[in-house]
């Protein structure tokens, strides 16, 4: 299987790598905490929150891949698409539209 050449090709692979609900839950926690850290940094200019942003964001995600999915994070393949996909997945979940997307991409 060749590497995806577009986000549209990457997206189904990304969702397949996040098949376990617990994996997605840990991603959602990490992504939400990363946004909170970034907002707190912007409000306070306390550099520790800026440093914490990727640590909490990726920390929860990496733990989920290594302990639940037993696969490598897609971040290692394409960091920008992976970040975009992570927040797209979170947004779809918040809007209640993630399950139909999981079903749709599983058939692709």
Secondary structure, 3 states (H helix, E strand, C coil): CCCCCCHHHHHHHHHHCCCCHHHHHHHHHHHHHHHHHHHHHHHHCCHHHHHHHHHHHHHHHHHHHHHHHCCCCHHHCCHHHHHHHHHHHHHHHHCCCHHHHHHHHHCC
